């Protein structure tokens, strides 16, 4: 069983509030637009991190993290990328690979819009944690916290941080 904190679009920002949530989970997943390595170094000092780079990330972040992370945890296949779209509106690059990769969970960021939705067409759970940073049009900073227990995805919580 693994407790996961999923965040995205920190845009160079991490605060004590985020760090407190990090200490309560087993792993942190970051869906891109990290901003700088201070963010990921802080996370890695507290918990294991899986991350992808986003469109604002520089060559240092891109050298450390890939465009796509495809991995299995507790028997659940995960595909995480930054720019992916959402059910019925996936980016062409993503849509063309969904049938091949066949993830149980597809994770992306970029939009700054929190969205969790089951996609019946591709038989996957789509997750976008919104934005945890202060840069962007979003009014409330958000993250997701959930548990993966064998093949069960459960205890999903929306974490609302203080307004940006």
Secondary structure, 3 states (H helix, E strand, C coil): CEEEEEECCCCCCCCHHHHHHHCCCCEEEECCCCCCHHHHHHHHHHCEEEEECCCCCCHHHHHHCECEEEEEECCEEEEEECCCEECCEECHHHHHHHHHHCCCEEECCCCCCEEEEEECCCCEEEEEECCCCCCCCCCEEEEEEEEEECCEEEEEEEEEEEEC
